[in-house]
Amino acid sequence: MKKFINGPENLEAEITRGMALAKPGLLRQLPGSNILVRQKLKKDKVSLVFGCGSGHEPAPGGYVGFGMLDAAVPGKIFSSPTPDMILKGIKEVQTEAGVLCIIVNYTGDVLNFRMAMEMAQMEGIAVESVIVADDVATQKNKSVGQRGLAGVLLVAKVAGAEAEMGTDLYGVKDVAQWAALGLRTVGVACRPCVIPSDGEPCFELGETEMEIGMGLHGEPGVMRCPMMNARDTARQMLDLILLDCNYENSEVVVLINGLGGTPIMELYVVNEFVHQYLAEQGIVVYDTMIGNFVTSMEMGGFSISLMRLDRHLKALYDAKAETPVIRR
Amino acid sequence: MKKFINGPENLEAEITRGMALAKPGLLRQLPGSNILVRQKLKKDKVSLVFGCGSGHEPAPGGYVGFGMLDAAVPGKIFSSPTPDMILKGIKEVQTEAGVLCIIVNYTGDVLNFRMAMEMAQMEGIAVESVIVADDVATQKNKSVGQRGLAGVLLVAKVAGAEAEMGTDLYGVKDVAQWAALGLRTVGVACRPCVIPSDGEPCFELGETEMEIGMGLHGEPGVMRCPMMNARDTARQMLDLILLDCNYENSEVVVLINGLGGTPIMELYVVNEFVHQYLAEQGIVVYDTMIGNFVTSMEMGGFSISLMRLDRHLKALYDAKAETPVIRR
């Protein structure tokens, strides 16, 4: 296992301290936890709390700061944060205006957040949630619903901007849900990541294979096939998205997210085709984000997200943000 | 070869178009070339031109925009841009105030930039250059001198901010040289990248080996050894830097740069130790940049750079920038 870590024992804590040390002006670590909290909390706005497993860096901590999250609660590698940690995050950033939890749609995340929210409510904290389920590759899986993927950061961006304007809890929740409604993501993977605790790859793929629709933790996708070129891969992915949601005559933001082991170069090559193909479908690209935003350690592959923007969402997307990763 | 590309033939052009399409408000592609030029060129300031091989994305194009580069001239994969392309870039962005070329210290880059600059001077363009040679792992190699590594983007940041203030050509050059004087970088690699044209890895390393001091194209380093943990690796790297340059009682910016195939998680783990170790040496960290800034496709590994900041460089480092990758 070729990883520049110091062993699996304290990995999550070391990541958190590394993030907090990098941007002390923006965020701080909550003592006795791996929770990252925004510096200069505002007492008169809705606070946003997001959590997910570790291993997806720079998520969740990279999005803490002005205009996005107030607290990021990471779990162990590829595990949901625990209810007590989520509760700790909620309590730390709670305000009179309330707390909105942003949850990615995995069974563990949903259960743990629900438990934490119930406990918070019992303590008199106004708390609401929005569930992000942007993965079109799991649309047929009725039992768990669609998974949450990288698109969650676009929801956090617009909801964070809305909260910064002083909108009330239900108003911020509405914006987050409206954004999530017009959000779709699909991923592709060609190389697994290695789980630090056991040194094993998180899935197996043949020497020349790739899998479209694979999840951030190696969950099964919808098509395992021989490696395709960038153009054909992106076309298959976009077709899955466009089958699920009609973006015709819409303006969208495109997010091309590397999973951690994919060269940035390839994301740009993919983007060239994405723009060409969307133009052919009459879809207008308002802005494009390219980089490693929500990763799976060194997994090879990427995801494509589209989020519909109306005039209000466009203003929120463009609004000032000051986080380690997103700045406007 | 598991790469999401469309073949090696038009790769550089596809990368360039992908970059231009992602941020049309910031940059545009110069027709008939892969040169990326800043939108809204300013006629009354020194222009900055930087070039390097393709394969290092988001460099060079990711740094074009307000407060940094005016033109980015990429070569073929891992090859210097040609003199005629560099000249084309210089001519496109030339102003009355002149042009400063930022050159990474490789034989081909230096030769080709010198040729282009001579041709530009013959056409009456005022052009100067600064050579960035931040790699301490080649300090003993007197024939070629130290190589240029990821630190070049910090030089571009401060020189770009100085140019934006309307400073004259020699003033901008002085700032760039002053910044480069206090800049040191060292890299480490544990996995090669694969060259798209022949599908071959750019170097070979044993199953459990890493190499400290390896260059961005797989050039030999100073120490090949069994994989070390993050802490020991970073300590070895920082010792090489601190042996070459005395940062005691200085304020520095730290740049921890992933080479493309290294999880962001590991960069944060490295950062935790870097901060601890620098504090022990009496070195004050002013800011930390962590991410994939100057890559080598999917190479595994990272580099650490330190750049000394005095009061003036600090202001320039903090100054407004609006490029695809760096925003302030």
Interface residues (C-beta under 8 A of the other chain):
Chain A: K2 K3 F4 I5 N6 G7 L11 E14 I15 R17 G18 M19 L21 A22 K23 S54 G55 E57 P58 V188 C190 R191 C193 T208 M210 M227 N229 A230 R231 T233 G260 G261 T262 P263 I264 M265 E266 L267 Y268 V269 V270 N271 E272 F273 H275 V285 T288 M289 I290 G291 N292 T295 M297 E298 G300 F302 P324 V325 R327 R328
Chain B: K2 K3 F4 I5 N6 G7 L11 E14 I15 R17 G18 M19 L21 A22 K23 S54 G55 E57 P58 V188 C190 R191 C193 T208 M210 M227 N229 A230 R231 T233 G260 G261 T262 P263 I264 M265 E266 L267 Y268 V269 V270 N271 E272 F273 H275 V285 T288 M289 I290 G291 N292 T295 M297 E298 G300 F302 P324 V325 R327 R328
